[in-house]
Structure formats: structure tokens, C-alpha cells
Amino acid sequence: MRPLVVGLTGSIGAGKSEALKAFAAAGAATLSADAVARDLSVRGGPVAKAAARALGPSALAADGSLHRPRVAAAVFKDAAARRRLEKATHPLISRELERRLARARRPVAVVDAPLLFEAGLARRFDLTVCVSAPAAVRLSRAARRDRSSRAEVRARERAQWPQARKVALSDVVIFNGGSRAALRRAVAEYQRAFELLAQGRGGSK
């Protein structure tokens, strides 16, 4: 039986990873598109090969795996390169996510997909959730987490859609401008609601 599949997104520093952990603690099966991409980016992996075809051999590290910092720096500066990379790699990541979702044994599965809307993935999910936070809070969190300057964080954020656009398109918005405890409480409430929805649909789409 297919679970109710929820797509989780949000801008850089909004707290998607913390929300995903909270959904797991509340009983959801959880997946991360970034984690799947990393799994496929090892030497000889399909994402590593596709990135090299899209961007050239500089996309690979000396060991043949994807050189993530180099690729990130290249695509944040070049929109055309970013589109080539996304076209080459997103279908591979999506197929692997579907395979892993097929193995989920809980009524609700939550997938952290940072580019959910940008990559046109919303139709793959039963519901979409956006984690939001004030811009100053997001910038501070991301700069501290990644040991980056705020200017670097802003440059990365410009490669994604504005938070307001993601909020407008999402079925559910979880505000994360406060404490982790408040986020966990909000996520637990939505998880209970999602479980009721899953029960009402008989576990199938």
C-alpha cells in the first residue's frame, strides 16, 4: 500500500532538516532528496556520470565522485549550467526516491525536496509542506551552519524561488521562526492530521 507522500520544502535556513527529523520522531517515514543525490554521486554513480556529461570532467573529484563544492560554485554563477545539471540529474534522483518510497511501511512518508517547486516535482506528492522563517533568521542560521558569509547565503538563495512563492504554492505552511520545541510541536500536530488523511484514503492514491 502506497503511503500518503508529503513533499517538504523551504528556503535556505528555514529549517527543513529539523522539520524532517521532527516528522521522523512523530512517526513518519522520511527521505531526503539531497541524501539520495549523495548516494548516487559516488564514483561510477549515475548522478556523478550525468553531472560530468552536463558540466564536463571538472564536475568530478580525483576519485571519480561528484565534486559537490565545485559543482555548486559553478551552477550558482551560471543559470544555463544549472538547468543542464538539473535536466540531467533530477530524473535519476526522482526514480530512486520512488524506489525507496515503494519500500516505506508507514502510513505517511515525508520527502525533503529543496527544489520541489523549481524542479516541477509537486505533482509527485499528495501534499506539499513549506517550512518558513523570517529572512534574517534564515540568513543567520544558514551562515552559522555552513560557515558562510551572509552574502554567500544570499547568492545561493537567489538560485531558488523566493520563500513567498513557495509559501503561496504549498498546501501547508509551518512557521519556524521560534524554538525547536515549537517546531516539533507543530510538526507532531500535522503528522497526526496526515495519518488521519492516510487512513481515510485507505493507504492508496
N, C-alpha and C positions, 0 to 999 in steps of 0.2 A: 504494500500500500504506500503510495507516494505521500510524504508529509506535506503539510502546509509550508510552502517555501517563501521565506521573507528575505527580501534584499535590503541590506543595511548600508547606508552611505552617509556622507557628510563631508564638510570641507576639512582641510588640513588642521589638526589641532582641536577638532570638535570633540573628539573622544570616542571614535568608532571602536577602537581596540578595547577600551574599557567597557563599552556597551556590549561588545561581543562576549567578553568574559562574564559580564553580568547575565546575559542570556544563557550562557552555558551553566552558570551556577543556579539559574532558575529552572533548568531542566530541558533547554533546547539543544538539539544537535547543532553544532556550529562549524562553519567552514570559512576560510579566508581566501579570497581570490589572490592576494599577494603571496600567501603561503603556497598555494598551488603553483603560481608562476615560478616561485623559487625552486620548487621540486622539479619543474620541467626545464629549469635553466642550468642544470648541471652539465658537465661535459657530455656531448652527444645527445643531450635532451632536445626535444622538439622546439622549445622556445629559444634555446641557445642557437640552434640551427636557423630558425626563422629570422631571428634578430640579425644574424650575420648576413643572411641574404638581403634583408631590408636595408641595413646600415653599413655593411661592409665588415671586413675582418677586425676592425678596431673595436667592434662590439664585444669581442671575446677576450677573456683574460688569457694569460700564458698557459693555464691548464686546460683551456678549451671551454670553460664555463662562461656564462654571461658575466661581463664586467659591468655590474649594475651602476656604480657611480659614474663611469664613463658614458654609459648609455643615457642615464638620467641627465647628465650635463648637456649632452648633445640634443636630446629631444626637447628640453625646456627652452633651448635657444632657437630651435628650428621647427616650426609648426608642420612643415611638409614631412620632415623626418619622423616626427611624432605620429603623423597619420599613417605613414608607411609601416612603422613599427606596430601600431595598433591593429592595422589591417592584417598583418602577418601573424600576430601572436594571440589576439583576442579569441578567435575561433578555437584555437588549441586549448586555451585556458578554460573556455566555456564548456568544451566537450569533457574535459577532465572533471570539472565541477559537477556536471550532470552524472558522470560515472560515480562520483563519491556520494552525491545526493541519493542515488539509487540504493546505496548501502545503508542509508540512515534508518534507524529503527525507533525514532521518536516521533510524536505527532507533529512537532514543529521543528523546522530546520532554518537557521538564520545564516545568511551568507554575507560576509563583509566584502562589499564590492565598491571601492572608492570611486570608480568611473562608471557606476551603474547607469546613469543617465547619459553621460557623454558617449559611452560606447553602445548605446541603444539596447541595453540589456533588461530594461524594466519589464518588457513583455514576458520575460522568462520567469518572473516571480508572481506569486499570488498576491503579495502585498509589498509595498516599499516603505521603509522607515528611514528618516533623515535625523541624524544627531546634530543639533545646532548649538552654537555658543556665540557670545559676542566676539567681534573681531579682535579686540585687544586681548581677550582671554585666549583665543585660538593662537594668535601670534606668539604670545608668551609661552604657552605650552609647547608648541612645535619647536621654537627656538631652543628651549631648555632640553627637550627630548633629543633633538637631533644635533645639538651643539652647533647651531647655525645662527647667523645674524637674522634680524627681522627682515632685512632686505632680501636675503636668500629665500626665506619662507614666503614672502610676498611674490617673488618670482615664480616659485613652484605653484603657488595658489593660482596664479594667473593662467596656468596651463589647464586648470579645471574650470567648470562653470561656477558662477557666483553662488554663495550659500542661499541667497534669496530665491534663486531659480530652482535649486534643488528642493528647498522647503515647499515651494508652490506646487511642485510635481509629485511630492510624496504623499502617500496615504496617511502616514503617521509621522509626527514630528516630536522628538524627545529633546527637551531643553536640557543642556548640560553646562550651565554657567555656574553651578554651585559645587557641592561636595560630591565625592564618590559615593557616599552613603545615599545621597538624594538620587543619584543616577541609578543605583542598584534598586532602590525602591520603585522608581518609575518603570524600570525595565521589568521587574517582577510583576507589576500590575499588567503591563502589556502582554507578558508571557502567558499569564492566566487567561487573558482575553483571546489570545491567539490559539491556545489549547481548546477553548470552547468553540472557536470557529472551526478548528480541525475536526473536532468531534461532530459538529453539525454537518460537515460535508462528507462524513464517513471515511476521512483519510485519503480520498482520491480527488483529483482535479475535475 
